[in-house]
Amino acid sequence: MIKMGQSLMDLIIASYISIFVKAFQQRNVAFNNYLYIPVFSLAMAFTEVYIIINIVQLGASWDVVWKLATGAILGCWTAMYLHSKLIKVENDFESIINLVKNNAS
């Protein structure tokens, strides 16, 4: 049996990861980083399903909302910071075109 406290902590972590990948993905789209999009899309799908399953098990409550909000705030801030530090802001589409050209030769 899942303990209530553990599930709520898991929900904070899941919300953190979920919003982190969504915010990172938003920056990928905004800065045309095409190569990162598939990985982050898959991560978004997994975290959304995990969160939905947990909400169904725990039931809707203000406590669940606050846990989700806490994870969301921290995840978004982290994604914004890391994207600006780790990803070179440039048009990634050119690297895809060059990759296709090099493989066609």
PyMOL commands that place a pseudoatom at each C-alpha (Angstrom):
pseudoatom trace, name=CA, resn=MET, resi=1, chain=A, elem=C, hetatm=0, pos=[0.000, 0.000, 0.000]
pseudoatom trace, name=CA, resn=ILE, resi=2, chain=A, elem=C, hetatm=0, pos=[1.258, 3.481, -0.871]
pseudoatom trace, name=CA, resn=LYS, resi=3, chain=A, elem=C, hetatm=0, pos=[1.682, 5.821, 2.081]
pseudoatom trace, name=CA, resn=MET, resi=4, chain=A, elem=C, hetatm=0, pos=[-0.026, 9.200, 1.662]
pseudoatom trace, name=CA, resn=GLY, resi=5, chain=A, elem=C, hetatm=0, pos=[3.070, 11.260, 2.558]
pseudoatom trace, name=CA, resn=GLN, resi=6, chain=A, elem=C, hetatm=0, pos=[5.267, 9.356, 0.155]
pseudoatom trace, name=CA, resn=SER, resi=7, chain=A, elem=C, hetatm=0, pos=[2.750, 9.739, -2.676]
pseudoatom trace, name=CA, resn=LEU, resi=8, chain=A, elem=C, hetatm=0, pos=[2.489, 13.482, -2.137]
pseudoatom trace, name=CA, resn=MET, resi=9, chain=A, elem=C, hetatm=0, pos=[6.298, 13.836, -2.167]
pseudoatom trace, name=CA, resn=ASP, resi=10, chain=A, elem=C, hetatm=0, pos=[6.406, 11.723, -5.331]
pseudoatom trace, name=CA, resn=LEU, resi=11, chain=A, elem=C, hetatm=0, pos=[3.802, 14.077, -6.781]
pseudoatom trace, name=CA, resn=ILE, resi=12, chain=A, elem=C, hetatm=0, pos=[5.998, 17.129, -6.074]
pseudoatom trace, name=CA, resn=ILE, resi=13, chain=A, elem=C, hetatm=0, pos=[8.934, 15.428, -7.798]
pseudoatom trace, name=CA, resn=ALA, resi=14, chain=A, elem=C, hetatm=0, pos=[6.765, 14.313, -10.725]
pseudoatom trace, name=CA, resn=SER, resi=15, chain=A, elem=C, hetatm=0, pos=[5.355, 17.838, -11.088]
pseudoatom trace, name=CA, resn=TYR, resi=16, chain=A, elem=C, hetatm=0, pos=[8.882, 19.255, -10.963]
pseudoatom trace, name=CA, resn=ILE, resi=17, chain=A, elem=C, hetatm=0, pos=[10.033, 16.916, -13.744]
pseudoatom trace, name=CA, resn=SER, resi=18, chain=A, elem=C, hetatm=0, pos=[6.855, 17.437, -15.770]
pseudoatom trace, name=CA, resn=ILE, resi=19, chain=A, elem=C, hetatm=0, pos=[7.042, 21.215, -15.763]
pseudoatom trace, name=CA, resn=PHE, resi=20, chain=A, elem=C, hetatm=0, pos=[10.809, 21.140, -16.198]
pseudoatom trace, name=CA, resn=VAL, resi=21, chain=A, elem=C, hetatm=0, pos=[10.482, 19.179, -19.462]
pseudoatom trace, name=CA, resn=LYS, resi=22, chain=A, elem=C, hetatm=0, pos=[7.554, 21.337, -20.645]
pseudoatom trace, name=CA, resn=ALA, resi=23, chain=A, elem=C, hetatm=0, pos=[9.403, 24.597, -19.960]
pseudoatom trace, name=CA, resn=PHE, resi=24, chain=A, elem=C, hetatm=0, pos=[12.601, 23.255, -21.510]
pseudoatom trace, name=CA, resn=GLN, resi=25, chain=A, elem=C, hetatm=0, pos=[10.572, 22.106, -24.514]
pseudoatom trace, name=CA, resn=GLN, resi=26, chain=A, elem=C, hetatm=0, pos=[8.981, 25.539, -24.830]
pseudoatom trace, name=CA, resn=ARG, resi=27, chain=A, elem=C, hetatm=0, pos=[12.440, 27.071, -25.010]
pseudoatom trace, name=CA, resn=ASN, resi=28, chain=A, elem=C, hetatm=0, pos=[13.480, 24.426, -27.558]
pseudoatom trace, name=CA, resn=VAL, resi=29, chain=A, elem=C, hetatm=0, pos=[10.557, 25.471, -29.745]
pseudoatom trace, name=CA, resn=ALA, resi=30, chain=A, elem=C, hetatm=0, pos=[11.179, 29.186, -29.219]
pseudoatom trace, name=CA, resn=PHE, resi=31, chain=A, elem=C, hetatm=0, pos=[14.849, 28.854, -30.172]
pseudoatom trace, name=CA, resn=ASN, resi=32, chain=A, elem=C, hetatm=0, pos=[14.347, 26.255, -32.953]
pseudoatom trace, name=CA, resn=ASN, resi=33, chain=A, elem=C, hetatm=0, pos=[16.305, 23.482, -31.204]
pseudoatom trace, name=CA, resn=TYR, resi=34, chain=A, elem=C, hetatm=0, pos=[14.728, 20.736, -33.309]
pseudoatom trace, name=CA, resn=LEU, resi=35, chain=A, elem=C, hetatm=0, pos=[17.023, 17.916, -32.228]
pseudoatom trace, name=CA, resn=TYR, resi=36, chain=A, elem=C, hetatm=0, pos=[15.918, 18.041, -28.569]
pseudoatom trace, name=CA, resn=ILE, resi=37, chain=A, elem=C, hetatm=0, pos=[12.178, 17.974, -29.256]
pseudoatom trace, name=CA, resn=PRO, resi=38, chain=A, elem=C, hetatm=0, pos=[11.612, 14.172, -29.527]
pseudoatom trace, name=CA, resn=VAL, resi=39, chain=A, elem=C, hetatm=0, pos=[13.320, 13.388, -26.207]
pseudoatom trace, name=CA, resn=PHE, resi=40, chain=A, elem=C, hetatm=0, pos=[11.441, 16.055, -24.294]
pseudoatom trace, name=CA, resn=SER, resi=41, chain=A, elem=C, hetatm=0, pos=[8.130, 15.094, -25.931]
pseudoatom trace, name=CA, resn=LEU, resi=42, chain=A, elem=C, hetatm=0, pos=[8.527, 11.538, -24.691]
pseudoatom trace, name=CA, resn=ALA, resi=43, chain=A, elem=C, hetatm=0, pos=[9.397, 12.737, -21.190]
pseudoatom trace, name=CA, resn=MET, resi=44, chain=A, elem=C, hetatm=0, pos=[6.308, 14.980, -21.209]
pseudoatom trace, name=CA, resn=ALA, resi=45, chain=A, elem=C, hetatm=0, pos=[4.059, 12.032, -22.056]
pseudoatom trace, name=CA, resn=PHE, resi=46, chain=A, elem=C, hetatm=0, pos=[5.471, 9.820, -19.297]
pseudoatom trace, name=CA, resn=THR, resi=47, chain=A, elem=C, hetatm=0, pos=[5.224, 12.463, -16.579]
pseudoatom trace, name=CA, resn=GLU, resi=48, chain=A, elem=C, hetatm=0, pos=[1.675, 13.449, -17.527]
pseudoatom trace, name=CA, resn=VAL, resi=49, chain=A, elem=C, hetatm=0, pos=[0.469, 9.848, -17.305]
pseudoatom trace, name=CA, resn=TYR, resi=50, chain=A, elem=C, hetatm=0, pos=[2.259, 9.371, -13.963]
pseudoatom trace, name=CA, resn=ILE, resi=51, chain=A, elem=C, hetatm=0, pos=[0.682, 12.516, -12.504]
pseudoatom trace, name=CA, resn=ILE, resi=52, chain=A, elem=C, hetatm=0, pos=[-2.812, 11.612, -13.726]
pseudoatom trace, name=CA, resn=ILE, resi=53, chain=A, elem=C, hetatm=0, pos=[-2.553, 8.128, -12.208]
pseudoatom trace, name=CA, resn=ASN, resi=54, chain=A, elem=C, hetatm=0, pos=[-1.441, 9.625, -8.876]
pseudoatom trace, name=CA, resn=ILE, resi=55, chain=A, elem=C, hetatm=0, pos=[-4.236, 12.201, -8.816]
pseudoatom trace, name=CA, resn=VAL, resi=56, chain=A, elem=C, hetatm=0, pos=[-6.780, 9.446, -9.443]
pseudoatom trace, name=CA, resn=GLN, resi=57, chain=A, elem=C, hetatm=0, pos=[-5.310, 7.424, -6.551]
pseudoatom trace, name=CA, resn=LEU, resi=58, chain=A, elem=C, hetatm=0, pos=[-5.031, 10.365, -4.128]
pseudoatom trace, name=CA, resn=GLY, resi=59, chain=A, elem=C, hetatm=0, pos=[-8.183, 12.219, -5.102]
pseudoatom trace, name=CA, resn=ALA, resi=60, chain=A, elem=C, hetatm=0, pos=[-8.453, 15.919, -5.829]
pseudoatom trace, name=CA, resn=SER, resi=61, chain=A, elem=C, hetatm=0, pos=[-7.628, 18.167, -2.886]
pseudoatom trace, name=CA, resn=TRP, resi=62, chain=A, elem=C, hetatm=0, pos=[-6.014, 21.495, -2.129]
pseudoatom trace, name=CA, resn=ASP, resi=63, chain=A, elem=C, hetatm=0, pos=[-3.042, 19.607, -0.738]
pseudoatom trace, name=CA, resn=VAL, resi=64, chain=A, elem=C, hetatm=0, pos=[-2.509, 17.927, -4.112]
pseudoatom trace, name=CA, resn=VAL, resi=65, chain=A, elem=C, hetatm=0, pos=[-2.848, 21.295, -5.883]
pseudoatom trace, name=CA, resn=TRP, resi=66, chain=A, elem=C, hetatm=0, pos=[-0.204, 22.912, -3.652]
pseudoatom trace, name=CA, resn=LYS, resi=67, chain=A, elem=C, hetatm=0, pos=[2.163, 19.984, -4.197]
pseudoatom trace, name=CA, resn=LEU, resi=68, chain=A, elem=C, hetatm=0, pos=[1.743, 20.243, -7.960]
pseudoatom trace, name=CA, resn=ALA, resi=69, chain=A, elem=C, hetatm=0, pos=[2.226, 24.025, -7.854]
pseudoatom trace, name=CA, resn=THR, resi=70, chain=A, elem=C, hetatm=0, pos=[5.399, 23.744, -5.761]
pseudoatom trace, name=CA, resn=GLY, resi=71, chain=A, elem=C, hetatm=0, pos=[6.949, 21.256, -8.169]
pseudoatom trace, name=CA, resn=ALA, resi=72, chain=A, elem=C, hetatm=0, pos=[5.827, 23.338, -11.149]
pseudoatom trace, name=CA, resn=ILE, resi=73, chain=A, elem=C, hetatm=0, pos=[7.410, 26.562, -9.908]
pseudoatom trace, name=CA, resn=LEU, resi=74, chain=A, elem=C, hetatm=0, pos=[10.741, 24.920, -9.125]
pseudoatom trace, name=CA, resn=GLY, resi=75, chain=A, elem=C, hetatm=0, pos=[10.746, 22.908, -12.365]
pseudoatom trace, name=CA, resn=CYS, resi=76, chain=A, elem=C, hetatm=0, pos=[10.091, 25.950, -14.523]
pseudoatom trace, name=CA, resn=TRP, resi=77, chain=A, elem=C, hetatm=0, pos=[12.779, 28.043, -12.858]
pseudoatom trace, name=CA, resn=THR, resi=78, chain=A, elem=C, hetatm=0, pos=[15.296, 25.211, -13.220]
pseudoatom trace, name=CA, resn=ALA, resi=79, chain=A, elem=C, hetatm=0, pos=[14.478, 24.641, -16.900]
pseudoatom trace, name=CA, resn=MET, resi=80, chain=A, elem=C, hetatm=0, pos=[14.803, 28.325, -17.748]
pseudoatom trace, name=CA, resn=TYR, resi=81, chain=A, elem=C, hetatm=0, pos=[18.150, 28.554, -15.984]
pseudoatom trace, name=CA, resn=LEU, resi=82, chain=A, elem=C, hetatm=0, pos=[19.622, 25.335, -17.409]
pseudoatom trace, name=CA, resn=HIS, resi=83, chain=A, elem=C, hetatm=0, pos=[18.420, 25.973, -20.959]
pseudoatom trace, name=CA, resn=SER, resi=84, chain=A, elem=C, hetatm=0, pos=[20.124, 29.357, -20.986]
pseudoatom trace, name=CA, resn=LYS, resi=85, chain=A, elem=C, hetatm=0, pos=[23.351, 27.796, -19.622]
pseudoatom trace, name=CA, resn=LEU, resi=86, chain=A, elem=C, hetatm=0, pos=[23.466, 24.501, -21.554]
pseudoatom trace, name=CA, resn=ILE, resi=87, chain=A, elem=C, hetatm=0, pos=[21.921, 25.151, -24.958]
pseudoatom trace, name=CA, resn=LYS, resi=88, chain=A, elem=C, hetatm=0, pos=[23.630, 27.389, -27.455]
pseudoatom trace, name=CA, resn=VAL, resi=89, chain=A, elem=C, hetatm=0, pos=[20.852, 29.626, -28.735]
pseudoatom trace, name=CA, resn=GLU, resi=90, chain=A, elem=C, hetatm=0, pos=[20.921, 29.250, -32.471]
pseudoatom trace, name=CA, resn=ASN, resi=91, chain=A, elem=C, hetatm=0, pos=[18.771, 27.920, -35.233]
pseudoatom trace, name=CA, resn=ASP, resi=92, chain=A, elem=C, hetatm=0, pos=[19.133, 24.151, -34.935]
pseudoatom trace, name=CA, resn=PHE, resi=93, chain=A, elem=C, hetatm=0, pos=[17.323, 23.668, -38.268]
pseudoatom trace, name=CA, resn=GLU, resi=94, chain=A, elem=C, hetatm=0, pos=[20.548, 24.396, -40.134]
pseudoatom trace, name=CA, resn=SER, resi=95, chain=A, elem=C, hetatm=0, pos=[22.295, 21.507, -38.383]
pseudoatom trace, name=CA, resn=ILE, resi=96, chain=A, elem=C, hetatm=0, pos=[19.485, 19.143, -39.442]
pseudoatom trace, name=CA, resn=ILE, resi=97, chain=A, elem=C, hetatm=0, pos=[19.839, 20.285, -43.069]
pseudoatom trace, name=CA, resn=ASN, resi=98, chain=A, elem=C, hetatm=0, pos=[23.615, 19.787, -42.898]
pseudoatom trace, name=CA, resn=LEU, resi=99, chain=A, elem=C, hetatm=0, pos=[23.145, 16.337, -41.390]
pseudoatom trace, name=CA, resn=VAL, resi=100, chain=A, elem=C, hetatm=0, pos=[20.811, 15.313, -44.226]
pseudoatom trace, name=CA, resn=LYS, resi=101, chain=A, elem=C, hetatm=0, pos=[23.186, 16.756, -46.864]
pseudoatom trace, name=CA, resn=ASN, resi=102, chain=A, elem=C, hetatm=0, pos=[26.189, 14.928, -45.394]
pseudoatom trace, name=CA, resn=ASN, resi=103, chain=A, elem=C, hetatm=0, pos=[24.352, 11.610, -45.285]
pseudoatom trace, name=CA, resn=ALA, resi=104, chain=A, elem=C, hetatm=0, pos=[23.060, 12.038, -48.851]
pseudoatom trace, name=CA, resn=SER, resi=105, chain=A, elem=C, hetatm=0, pos=[26.583, 12.510, -50.215]
for i in range(1, 105): cmd.bond("trace and resi %d" % i, "trace and resi %d" % (i + 1))
show_as sticks, trace
zoom trace
